[in-house]
Structure formats: structure tokens, C-alpha cells
């Protein structure tokens, strides 16, 4: 189930970035390749990777969901973020919103009844696609 979720996330990526990657960063539940010129920080179960020029960021959250259905989680997050109604593609839910600074954000949420992953793409940057493609579940 989890591998299918990650596979669907990867299908959402239309093209690979040709940018150089500085390092693969390891976390307990996933790893990600971070390009040169991006900073990484972690706050609890959320990892944020931000371009040095602050033009874009990617957050990756992996958490236990205590048996809550993914659909219910998607709708709860969308409501909390004042987002568009989630669009469903199999077990993957996508919605858009604006952050407090007015920047367009897109979220993708998938998982199962025990764990979920949510990616939030903040802004737009050509290296974002390569990072998303590099995410490996552990």
C-alpha cells in the first residue's frame, strides 16, 4: 500500500530535474535528495526543504494516523488550510491553498489507516520535481 502511494506520487512528477544534488538526507521513515542551494530543517514529523533564495519550499510530513481514513484526513487538512476541495486519484488526495503570505501551495496526501505522508509544494521551482522524485520510503 505504501509503495503504491509513493508510486502514485512519483507519477505526479512530469519531468526529472537536471539539477545537481548535494546530498541524500536520511530520516527514520524516508530519505530525500536535497539540491545544492537548499536548506533543510525539521520540526517534529515535518521536514522542510527551502531554496536559499526563499522562492520555494517543500515540506514532507510522515505521521501515524491512528486509524483515521486517508479521505477524512485529506478533508480535515483541506478545511484547516482553507483549501480547495480535495481531488481524489485512487488513494491519493490533492488540494491547493494559499499560505498566509499569499503564495500558492499544493498538497498531496496518501497513506493507509496506520500512516500517512503529506507533501506540500510552496511556490514553484524547477528543482522541486527532482526532489519529489527522489523520495524513498524506508
GUPAGU-38076 format. One record per atom (N, C-alpha, C): x, y, z. Coordinates in steps of 0.05 Angstrom, whole numbers, padded with zeros to 5 digits, always signed. Example, Ala and Ser with C-alpha at 12.3 -4.5 7.8 and 13.67 -1.06 7.14 Angstrom:
2
+00264-00114+00156 +00246-00090+00156 +00264-00066+00156 +00257-00045+00142 +00273-00021+00143 +00258+00001+00157 
This chain:
138
+00017-00024+00000 +00000+00000+00000 +00017+00025+00000 +00038+00026+00018 +00055+00049+00020 +00071+00053-00006 +00081+00031-00017 +00096+00033-00042 +00078+00043-00064 +00053+00034-00065 +00034+00044-00085 +00030+00074-00082 +00028+00083-00057 +00024+00111-00052 +00047+00127-00063 +00072+00118-00057 +00095+00133-00066 +00097+00131-00097 +00089+00109-00108 +00089+00106-00137 +00070+00126-00150 +00046+00129-00138 +00027+00149-00148 +00038+00177-00145 +00052+00183-00123 +00064+00209-00120 +00085+00214-00142 +00100+00194-00148 +00120+00197-00169 +00108+00201-00196 +00085+00189-00201 +00071+00192-00227 +00063+00221-00231 +00058+00235-00208 +00050+00263-00210 +00073+00281-00220 +00097+00271-00218 +00120+00286-00227 +00123+00283-00258 +00121+00304-00273 +00121+00302-00302 +00149+00300-00314 +00169+00311-00301 +00196+00310-00313 +00216+00310-00290 +00239+00299-00296 +00260+00299-00276 +00276+00325-00278 +00285+00334-00255 +00302+00358-00255 +00330+00350-00262 +00344+00367-00277 +00371+00361-00285 +00391+00374-00265 +00382+00384-00243 +00399+00398-00225 +00417+00379-00209 +00439+00389-00200 +00457+00373-00183 +00447+00371-00155 +00450+00348-00143 +00441+00344-00116 +00465+00343-00098 +00463+00357-00076 +00485+00359-00057 +00487+00334-00040 +00465+00324-00030 +00466+00301-00012 +00439+00288-00009 +00440+00262-00002 +00415+00248+00005 +00413+00251+00036 +00390+00262+00045 +00385+00266+00073 +00367+00243+00083 +00376+00230+00104 +00362+00207+00115 +00345+00215+00140 +00321+00205+00140 +00303+00208+00163 +00293+00180+00170 +00281+00177+00194 +00272+00150+00202 +00253+00136+00182 +00235+00152+00169 +00215+00140+00152 +00219+00144+00122 +00238+00161+00114 +00243+00166+00086 +00270+00179+00082 +00279+00180+00057 +00303+00195+00050 +00296+00213+00026 +00311+00234+00023 +00306+00253+00001 +00333+00265-00008 +00335+00269-00034 +00359+00282-00045 +00354+00312-00045 +00372+00327-00033 +00369+00356-00030 +00389+00370-00049 +00379+00387-00066 +00397+00401-00085 +00415+00421-00071 +00437+00427-00085 +00454+00449-00076 +00437+00474-00074 +00442+00490-00054 +00428+00515-00051 +00401+00513-00037 +00395+00491-00024 +00370+00487-00009 +00378+00481+00020 +00363+00492+00039 +00367+00487+00067 +00346+00467+00078 +00354+00451+00097 +00336+00431+00108 +00333+00436+00138 +00308+00435+00147 +00302+00437+00176 +00280+00417+00183 +00279+00410+00208 +00259+00391+00217 +00245+00402+00242 +00218+00399+00242 +00202+00406+00265 +00183+00383+00270 +00190+00367+00290 +00173+00343+00295 +00174+00324+00272 +00151+00317+00261 +00149+00298+00239 +00149+00311+00212 +00154+00337+00211 +00155+00352+00186 +00183+00361+00179 +00191+00355+00155 +00217+00363+00144 +00211+00385+00124 +00225+00407+00125 +00222+00429+00106 +00248+00433+00092 +00247+00434+00065 +00269+00439+00048 +00263+00465+00033 +00280+00486+00038 +00274+00512+00027 +00297+00521+00009 +00290+00533-00014 +00311+00545-00031 +00324+00568-00016 +00350+00571-00020 +00364+00592-00006 +00353+00619-00012 +00342+00623-00036 +00330+00649-00042 +00301+00652-00032 +00292+00631-00018 +00265+00630-00007 +00242+00632-00027 +00249+00625-00052 +00228+00626-00073 +00209+00602-00073 +00218+00581-00060 +00201+00557-00059 +00210+00539-00036 +00191+00522-00028 +00198+00502-00007 +00181+00477-00011 +00191+00456+00000 +00176+00430+00000 +00176+00421+00029 +00152+00414+00039 +00150+00401+00065 +00141+00373+00062 +00153+00355+00078 +00146+00327+00078 +00139+00319+00106 +00114+00310+00110 +00105+00302+00136 +00097+00273+00135 +00109+00256+00152 +00102+00228+00155 +00094+00224+00184 +00069+00215+00188 +00059+00211+00215 +00041+00187+00216 +00039+00176+00240 +00018+00156+00246 -00009+00170+00246 -00029+00156+00237 -00055+00170+00236 -00076+00156+00253 -00068+00137+00270 -00086+00126+00290 -00112+00115+00278 -00111+00103+00254 -00134+00090+00242 -00153+00109+00227 -00147+00134+00226 -00164+00153+00211 -00162+00148+00181 -00184+00147+00167 -00184+00142+00139 -00170+00166+00125 -00154+00159+00104 -00139+00180+00089 -00158+00201+00078 -00181+00193+00068 -00200+00212+00058 -00208+00232+00079 -00214+00223+00103 -00222+00240+00125 -00199+00259+00132 -00174+00249+00132 -00151+00266+00138 -00148+00288+00116 -00151+00280+00091 -00149+00299+00069 -00169+00322+00072 -00194+00315+00078 -00214+00335+00081 -00210+00353+00106 -00199+00341+00127 -00194+00356+00151 -00171+00376+00146 -00150+00367+00133 -00128+00386+00127 -00137+00407+00108 -00152+00400+00087 -00162+00420+00068 -00179+00441+00082 -00196+00433+00101 -00213+00452+00115 -00195+00470+00133 -00176+00457+00147 -00158+00472+00165 -00142+00494+00149 -00135+00487+00124 -00118+00505+00108 -00135+00523+00090 -00162+00522+00092 -00179+00537+00075 -00173+00532+00045 -00170+00506+00039 -00161+00498+00013 -00184+00491-00005 -00178+00484-00030 -00198+00474-00048 -00207+00446-00039 -00229+00437-00049 -00238+00411-00042 -00218+00390-00053 -00211+00371-00036 -00191+00351-00046 -00201+00336-00070 -00183+00332-00089 -00188+00315-00113 -00176+00288-00107 -00191+00267-00113 -00182+00240-00107 -00172+00226-00133 -00149+00213-00130 -00139+00197-00152 -00130+00171-00139 -00148+00151-00138 -00143+00127-00123 -00142+00132-00094 -00119+00126-00082 -00115+00131-00053 -00099+00157-00048 -00097+00174-00068 -00082+00199-00066 -00101+00223-00067 -00098+00242-00049 -00115+00265-00048 -00097+00290-00053 -00107+00309-00069 -00093+00333-00076 -00111+00357-00072 -00099+00378-00061 -00114+00403-00058 -00095+00427-00058 -00105+00450-00064 -00089+00474-00066 -00099+00495-00046 -00081+00513-00038 -00087+00534-00019 -00066+00556-00021 -00071+00578-00009 -00052+00600-00007 -00042+00601+00022 -00016+00604+00025 -00005+00606+00053 -00011+00635+00063 -00005+00641+00088 -00010+00668+00098 +00003+00691+00083 +00024+00685+00068 +00038+00705+00052 +00026+00708+00024 +00005+00692+00019 -00008+00693-00007 +00005+00677-00029 +00024+00659-00022 +00038+00642-00041 +00021+00617-00046 +00019+00610-00072 +00004+00586-00079 +00018+00561-00069 +00003+00543-00058 +00014+00518-00047 -00004+00495-00058 +00009+00472-00062 -00005+00448-00070 +00002+00425-00051 -00018+00411-00042 -00013+00389-00023 -00022+00362-00036 -00006+00342-00029 -00013+00314-00037 -00012+00297-00012 -00033+00282-00007 -00034+00266+00017 -00042+00237+00009 -00028+00218+00020 -00035+00190+00015 -00025+00173+00039 -00032+00148+00039 -00024+00130+00061 -00044+00108+00065 -00045+00099+00089 -00064+00078+00096 -00075+00084+00124 -00088+00065+00137 -00101+00070+00163 -00081+00073+00186 -00055+00067+00181 -00036+00069+00202 -00016+00092+00199 -00011+00101+00174 +00009+00121+00170 +00002+00137+00145 +00009+00163+00144 +00005+00179+00120 +00029+00195+00115 +00031+00204+00090 +00052+00223+00081 +00037+00246+00067 +00046+00270+00074 +00035+00294+00061 +00058+00311+00051 +00057+00317+00025 +00077+00335+00013 +00063+00361+00008 +00076+00383+00014 +00065+00409+00008 +00087+00424-00008 +00079+00431-00033 +00097+00446-00050 +00089+00476-00048 +00108+00492-00038 +00103+00520-00034 +00118+00536-00055 +00103+00550-00071 +00115+00564-00094 +00122+00545-00116 +00138+00554-00135 +00145+00538-00158 +00175+00540-00163 +00188+00518-00167 +00217+00518-00172 +00224+00494-00189 +00241+00496-00209 +00247+00474-00227 +00260+00450-00212 +00273+00454-00189 +00286+00432-00175 +00266+00417-00157 +00242+00427-00154 +00222+00414-00136 +00216+00386-00147 +00212+00383-00172 +00204+00357-00184 +00225+00336-00178 +00251+00343-00181 +00272+00324-00176 +00272+00315-00147 +00267+00333-00128 +00266+00326-00100 +00243+00306-00095 +00220+00313-00105 +00197+00295-00101 +00203+00267-00112 +00214+00267-00136 +00221+00241-00149 +00241+00225-00132 +00258+00239-00117 +00279+00225-00102 +00270+00213-00075 +00246+00219-00066 +00236+00209-00040 +00235+00179-00041 +00247+00167-00021 +00247+00138-00018 +00236+00130+00009 +00217+00114+00009 +00205+00104+00035 +00224+00083+00047 +00224+00083+00073 +00240+00063+00088 +00222+00042+00099 
